[in-house]
Amino acid sequence: MLVRVGAAVVAMEAVALAVALLAFGWPVLLVGAPLLLGTVILFTGVGISERPRRALREHRVARWNPDDAAAGGLMSGFFDPARR
């Protein structure tokens, strides 16, 4: 999802830069090009930082197997009135 949103943001920013370039000329590139590059660097950094988090989440999901879980739990039967 991050890739699609990032691509959409960069595409909209590139179109806005192109329109501004046509309307105002080359000085727009002095501000627009570094902003476009900064956006790409930002999304790349966020994407790289999300990889370990995604791997950890997948590991936790794979580790938990509800079929292997003990029935009840630690306090199962403690409040059971039939045992008294």
TISE-846988 format. One record per atom (N, C-alpha, C): x, z, y; atom name. Coordinates in nm, 3 decimals. Last residue first. Layout:
<sites>
@c1->X, c3->Z, c2->Y, site->CA
...
</sites>
This chain:
<sites>
@c1->-1.684, c3->4.276, c2->-2.711, site->N
@c1->-1.691, c3->4.420, c2->-2.686, site->CA
@c1->-1.768, c3->4.493, c2->-2.787, site->C
@c1->-1.701, c3->4.004, c2->-2.750, site->N
@c1->-1.587, c3->4.075, c2->-2.808, site->CA
@c1->-1.596, c3->4.225, c2->-2.790, site->C
@c1->-1.909, c3->3.908, c2->-2.600, site->N
@c1->-1.928, c3->3.915, c2->-2.745, site->CA
@c1->-1.814, c3->3.992, c2->-2.811, site->C
@c1->-1.830, c3->3.885, c2->-2.334, site->N
@c1->-1.910, c3->4.003, c2->-2.374, site->CA
@c1->-1.928, c3->4.015, c2->-2.524, site->C
@c1->-1.518, c3->3.801, c2->-2.222, site->N
@c1->-1.618, c3->3.760, c2->-2.317, site->CA
@c1->-1.698, c3->3.881, c2->-2.364, site->C
@c1->-1.307, c3->3.831, c2->-2.056, site->N
@c1->-1.437, c3->3.869, c2->-2.004, site->CA
@c1->-1.550, c3->3.829, c2->-2.099, site->C
@c1->-1.107, c3->3.740, c2->-2.225, site->N
@c1->-1.093, c3->3.871, c2->-2.163, site->CA
@c1->-1.227, c3->3.921, c2->-2.111, site->C
@c1->-1.135, c3->3.479, c2->-2.311, site->N
@c1->-1.185, c3->3.585, c2->-2.397, site->CA
@c1->-1.176, c3->3.722, c2->-2.335, site->C
@c1->-0.854, c3->3.369, c2->-2.142, site->N
@c1->-0.973, c3->3.331, c2->-2.218, site->CA
@c1->-1.012, c3->3.444, c2->-2.313, site->C
@c1->-0.636, c3->3.402, c2->-1.977, site->N
@c1->-0.739, c3->3.505, c2->-1.974, site->CA
@c1->-0.863, c3->3.469, c2->-2.055, site->C
@c1->-0.482, c3->3.170, c2->-2.037, site->N
@c1->-0.424, c3->3.303, c2->-2.046, site->CA
@c1->-0.532, c3->3.412, c2->-2.056, site->C
@c1->-0.698, c3->2.943, c2->-2.214, site->N
@c1->-0.595, c3->2.975, c2->-2.117, site->CA
@c1->-0.551, c3->3.119, c2->-2.134, site->C
@c1->-0.882, c3->2.732, c2->-2.357, site->N
@c1->-0.907, c3->2.856, c2->-2.287, site->CA
@c1->-0.805, c3->2.882, c2->-2.179, site->C
@c1->-0.649, c3->2.572, c2->-2.565, site->N
@c1->-0.790, c3->2.593, c2->-2.532, site->CA
@c1->-0.805, c3->2.728, c2->-2.463, site->C
@c1->-0.352, c3->2.435, c2->-2.433, site->N
@c1->-0.418, c3->2.536, c2->-2.517, site->CA
@c1->-0.562, c3->2.554, c2->-2.471, site->C
@c1->-0.284, c3->2.088, c2->-2.415, site->N
@c1->-0.311, c3->2.215, c2->-2.347, site->CA
@c1->-0.385, c3->2.309, c2->-2.442, site->C
@c1->-0.262, c3->1.841, c2->-2.527, site->N
@c1->-0.171, c3->1.944, c2->-2.575, site->CA
@c1->-0.198, c3->2.081, c2->-2.513, site->C
@c1->-0.443, c3->1.692, c2->-2.385, site->N
@c1->-0.470, c3->1.713, c2->-2.527, site->CA
@c1->-0.380, c3->1.822, c2->-2.585, site->C
@c1->-0.339, c3->1.664, c2->-2.127, site->N
@c1->-0.450, c3->1.758, c2->-2.148, site->CA
@c1->-0.482, c3->1.783, c2->-2.295, site->C
@c1->-0.019, c3->1.660, c2->-2.038, site->N
@c1->-0.104, c3->1.600, c2->-2.140, site->CA
@c1->-0.217, c3->1.697, c2->-2.168, site->C
@c1->0.212, c3->1.602, c2->-1.796, site->N
@c1->0.090, c3->1.677, c2->-1.826, site->CA
@c1->0.005, c3->1.600, c2->-1.924, site->C
@c1->0.408, c3->1.407, c2->-1.763, site->N
@c1->0.442, c3->1.532, c2->-1.832, site->CA
@c1->0.316, c3->1.607, c2->-1.875, site->C
@c1->0.294, c3->1.208, c2->-1.613, site->N
@c1->0.331, c3->1.177, c2->-1.751, site->CA
@c1->0.359, c3->1.304, c2->-1.830, site->C
@c1->0.268, c3->1.341, c2->-1.369, site->N
@c1->0.148, c3->1.292, c2->-1.437, site->CA
@c1->0.179, c3->1.265, c2->-1.583, site->C
@c1->0.537, c3->1.390, c2->-1.309, site->N
@c1->0.445, c3->1.502, c2->-1.328, site->CA
@c1->0.319, c3->1.460, c2->-1.401, site->C
@c1->0.631, c3->1.128, c2->-1.283, site->N
@c1->0.687, c3->1.215, c2->-1.386, site->CA
@c1->0.592, c3->1.332, c2->-1.414, site->C
@c1->0.487, c3->1.040, c2->-1.062, site->N
@c1->0.465, c3->0.976, c2->-1.192, site->CA
@c1->0.519, c3->1.059, c2->-1.305, site->C
@c1->0.600, c3->1.214, c2->-0.869, site->N
@c1->0.456, c3->1.220, c2->-0.897, site->CA
@c1->0.425, c3->1.156, c2->-1.032, site->C
@c1->0.867, c3->1.128, c2->-0.875, site->N
@c1->0.834, c3->1.265, c2->-0.912, site->CA
@c1->0.685, c3->1.278, c2->-0.947, site->C
@c1->0.836, c3->0.866, c2->-0.782, site->N
@c1->0.891, c3->0.889, c2->-0.916, site->CA
@c1->0.858, c3->1.031, c2->-0.964, site->C
@c1->0.741, c3->0.915, c2->-0.524, site->N
@c1->0.656, c3->0.844, c2->-0.618, site->CA
@c1->0.704, c3->0.866, c2->-0.761, site->C
@c1->0.968, c3->1.042, c2->-0.419, site->N
@c1->0.841, c3->1.114, c2->-0.424, site->CA
@c1->0.746, c3->1.049, c2->-0.524, site->C
@c1->1.162, c3->0.840, c2->-0.431, site->N
@c1->1.177, c3->0.962, c2->-0.512, site->CA
@c1->1.047, c3->1.041, c2->-0.524, site->C
@c1->1.031, c3->0.643, c2->-0.250, site->N
@c1->1.060, c3->0.616, c2->-0.391, site->CA
@c1->1.080, c3->0.743, c2->-0.474, site->C
@c1->1.013, c3->0.714, c2->0.016, site->N
@c1->0.896, c3->0.739, c2->-0.069, site->CA
@c1->0.924, c3->0.715, c2->-0.216, site->C
@c1->1.244, c3->0.631, c2->0.138, site->N
@c1->1.223, c3->0.775, c2->0.122, site->CA
@c1->1.103, c3->0.807, c2->0.033, site->C
@c1->1.205, c3->0.355, c2->0.143, site->N
@c1->1.313, c3->0.410, c2->0.062, site->CA
@c1->1.293, c3->0.560, c2->0.038, site->C
@c1->0.990, c3->0.340, c2->0.323, site->N
@c1->0.976, c3->0.290, c2->0.186, site->CA
@c1->1.082, c3->0.347, c2->0.094, site->C
@c1->1.110, c3->0.440, c2->0.554, site->N
@c1->0.998, c3->0.513, c2->0.493, site->CA
@c1->0.978, c3->0.470, c2->0.348, site->C
@c1->1.303, c3->0.238, c2->0.598, site->N
@c1->1.341, c3->0.378, c2->0.574, site->CA
@c1->1.232, c3->0.460, c2->0.509, site->C
@c1->1.136, c3->0.017, c2->0.641, site->N
@c1->1.232, c3->0.017, c2->0.531, site->CA
@c1->1.275, c3->0.159, c2->0.497, site->C
@c1->0.999, c3->0.095, c2->0.870, site->N
@c1->0.924, c3->0.077, c2->0.746, site->CA
@c1->1.017, c3->0.072, c2->0.625, site->C
@c1->1.224, c3->0.103, c2->1.049, site->N
@c1->1.142, c3->0.221, c2->1.023, site->CA
@c1->1.066, c3->0.209, c2->0.892, site->C
@c1->1.313, c3->-0.162, c2->1.049, site->N
@c1->1.402, c3->-0.056, c2->1.001, site->CA
@c1->1.323, c3->0.071, c2->0.967, site->C
@c1->1.086, c3->-0.285, c2->1.163, site->N
@c1->1.130, c3->-0.323, c2->1.028, site->CA
@c1->1.220, c3->-0.215, c2->0.969, site->C
@c1->1.090, c3->-0.160, c2->1.413, site->N
@c1->0.975, c3->-0.144, c2->1.325, site->CA
@c1->1.013, c3->-0.177, c2->1.181, site->C
@c1->1.334, c3->-0.252, c2->1.517, site->N
@c1->1.313, c3->-0.109, c2->1.494, site->CA
@c1->1.196, c3->-0.081, c2->1.401, site->C
@c1->1.276, c3->-0.525, c2->1.541, site->N
@c1->1.381, c3->-0.481, c2->1.450, site->CA
@c1->1.367, c3->-0.332, c2->1.417, site->C
@c1->1.081, c3->-0.507, c2->1.741, site->N
@c1->1.048, c3->-0.566, c2->1.611, site->CA
@c1->1.150, c3->-0.522, c2->1.506, site->C
@c1->1.235, c3->-0.396, c2->1.947, site->N
@c1->1.119, c3->-0.323, c2->1.894, site->CA
@c1->1.078, c3->-0.376, c2->1.758, site->C
@c1->1.428, c3->-0.596, c2->1.993, site->N
@c1->1.469, c3->-0.465, c2->1.941, site->CA
@c1->1.352, c3->-0.382, c2->1.886, site->C
@c1->1.240, c3->-0.804, c2->2.079, site->N
@c1->1.323, c3->-0.819, c2->1.959, site->CA
@c1->1.375, c3->-0.684, c2->1.907, site->C
@c1->1.119, c3->-0.705, c2->2.319, site->N
@c1->1.043, c3->-0.730, c2->2.198, site->CA
@c1->1.126, c3->-0.739, c2->2.071, site->C
@c1->1.314, c3->-0.687, c2->2.521, site->N
@c1->1.241, c3->-0.568, c2->2.478, site->CA
@c1->1.177, c3->-0.589, c2->2.341, site->C
@c1->1.422, c3->-0.939, c2->2.533, site->N
@c1->1.510, c3->-0.824, c2->2.557, site->CA
@c1->1.445, c3->-0.693, c2->2.514, site->C
@c1->1.215, c3->-1.119, c2->2.511, site->N
@c1->1.297, c3->-1.092, c2->2.391, site->CA
@c1->1.389, c3->-0.973, c2->2.409, site->C
@c1->1.124, c3->-1.153, c2->2.765, site->N
@c1->1.042, c3->-1.070, c2->2.674, site->CA
@c1->1.123, c3->-1.032, c2->2.550, site->C
@c1->1.285, c3->-1.343, c2->2.885, site->N
@c1->1.314, c3->-1.200, c2->2.908, site->CA
@c1->1.233, c3->-1.105, c2->2.819, site->C
@c1->1.184, c3->-1.607, c2->2.812, site->N
@c1->1.284, c3->-1.541, c2->2.730, site->CA
@c1->1.311, c3->-1.394, c2->2.762, site->C
@c1->0.826, c3->-1.601, c2->2.895, site->N
@c1->0.960, c3->-1.657, c2->2.884, site->CA
@c1->1.056, c3->-1.568, c2->2.807, site->C
@c1->0.558, c3->-1.536, c2->2.912, site->N
@c1->0.649, c3->-1.481, c2->3.012, site->CA
@c1->0.792, c3->-1.534, c2->3.003, site->C
@c1->0.411, c3->-1.680, c2->2.715, site->N
@c1->0.350, c3->-1.649, c2->2.845, site->CA
@c1->0.453, c3->-1.611, c2->2.951, site->C
@c1->0.575, c3->-1.709, c2->2.494, site->N
@c1->0.515, c3->-1.828, c2->2.554, site->CA
@c1->0.463, c3->-1.801, c2->2.695, site->C
@c1->0.630, c3->-1.438, c2->2.450, site->N
@c1->0.740, c3->-1.530, c2->2.477, site->CA
@c1->0.687, c3->-1.658, c2->2.543, site->C
@c1->0.378, c3->-1.342, c2->2.388, site->N
@c1->0.443, c3->-1.294, c2->2.510, site->CA
@c1->0.559, c3->-1.385, c2->2.549, site->C
@c1->0.344, c3->-1.475, c2->2.144, site->N
@c1->0.251, c3->-1.500, c2->2.255, site->CA
@c1->0.314, c3->-1.456, c2->2.387, site->C
@c1->0.556, c3->-1.359, c2->1.997, site->N
@c1->0.551, c3->-1.504, c2->2.020, site->CA
@c1->0.460, c3->-1.539, c2->2.136, site->C
@c1->0.479, c3->-1.091, c2->1.995, site->N
@c1->0.605, c3->-1.129, c2->2.058, site->CA
@c1->0.607, c3->-1.279, c2->2.088, site->C
@c1->0.244, c3->-1.109, c2->1.850, site->N
@c1->0.238, c3->-1.061, c2->1.988, site->CA
@c1->0.366, c3->-1.098, c2->2.063, site->C
@c1->0.354, c3->-1.192, c2->1.606, site->N
@c1->0.260, c3->-1.280, c2->1.678, site->CA
@c1->0.250, c3->-1.238, c2->1.824, site->C
@c1->0.505, c3->-0.965, c2->1.545, site->N
@c1->0.572, c3->-1.093, c2->1.562, site->CA
@c1->0.483, c3->-1.192, c2->1.638, site->C
@c1->0.304, c3->-0.773, c2->1.518, site->N
@c1->0.405, c3->-0.755, c2->1.622, site->CA
@c1->0.479, c3->-0.887, c2->1.649, site->C
@c1->0.170, c3->-0.872, c2->1.296, site->N
@c1->0.099, c3->-0.862, c2->1.425, site->CA
@c1->0.198, c3->-0.848, c2->1.540, site->C
@c1->0.380, c3->-0.847, c2->1.107, site->N
@c1->0.323, c3->-0.979, c2->1.138, site->CA
@c1->0.249, c3->-0.976, c2->1.273, site->C
@c1->0.416, c3->-0.570, c2->1.104, site->N
@c1->0.526, c3->-0.656, c2->1.147, site->CA
@c1->0.475, c3->-0.795, c2->1.184, site->C
@c1->0.164, c3->-0.492, c2->1.004, site->N
@c1->0.210, c3->-0.445, c2->1.135, site->CA
@c1->0.321, c3->-0.534, c2->1.188, site->C
@c1->0.163, c3->-0.619, c2->0.753, site->N
@c1->0.059, c3->-0.651, c2->0.852, site->CA
@c1->0.104, c3->-0.609, c2->0.992, site->C
@c1->0.379, c3->-0.495, c2->0.629, site->N
@c1->0.383, c3->-0.639, c2->0.651, site->CA
@c1->0.281, c3->-0.680, c2->0.756, site->C
@c1->0.280, c3->-0.231, c2->0.620, site->N
@c1->0.401, c3->-0.263, c2->0.695, site->CA
@c1->0.412, c3->-0.411, c2->0.726, site->C
@c1->0.063, c3->-0.267, c2->0.449, site->N
@c1->0.040, c3->-0.219, c2->0.585, site->CA
@c1->0.162, c3->-0.252, c2->0.672, site->C
@c1->0.199, c3->-0.354, c2->0.216, site->N
@c1->0.096, c3->-0.437, c2->0.279, site->CA
@c1->0.072, c3->-0.396, c2->0.424, site->C
@c1->0.370, c3->-0.139, c2->0.165, site->N
@c1->0.426, c3->-0.272, c2->0.187, site->CA
@c1->0.325, c3->-0.360, c2->0.259, site->C
@c1->0.197, c3->0.072, c2->0.120, site->N
@c1->0.287, c3->0.078, c2->0.235, site->CA
@c1->0.343, c3->-0.060, c2->0.268, site->C
@c1->0.082, c3->0.000, c2->-0.118, site->N
@c1->0.000, c3->0.000, c2->0.000, site->CA
@c1->0.088, c3->0.000, c2->0.126, site->C
</sites>
